[in-house]
């Protein structure tokens, strides 16, 4: 087995264990509890089925509109992701049903830069609108 595959298995196992621990302790993410998330809350992952649409606002920031009461998220890359703002489209590969901090996205179109996600933060709809107007 490759080191990358083994590392991913370890991360997956840790994520599952952490989610179970958080759920039991009452600190599960908002989408798991069915509650509206708190602004400023940091997510480790967001379920792919809860993503309604995304908008790249610059070469480091993606605004994510979630389905239902899950609100909005701001995903940030660890470094500048060349072409992200212009192309406004990206792909990802994950063995999970979630997009998580540390996952790699690849800009579609010219260049095809690859960038790691460094943070996922709950933001308000007003903040999301302000960010999307930057483009």
Beta strands, then each sheet from edge to edge (+ up, - down):
strand 1: 42-43
strand 2: 45-47
strand 3: 51-56
strand 4: 61-66
strand 5: 72-77
strand 6: 90-92
strand 7: 98-100
strand 8: 104-107
strand 9: 114-123
sheet 1: 1+ 9- 5+ 4- 3+
sheet 2: 1+ 9- 8+ 6-
sheet 3: 2+ 7-
end
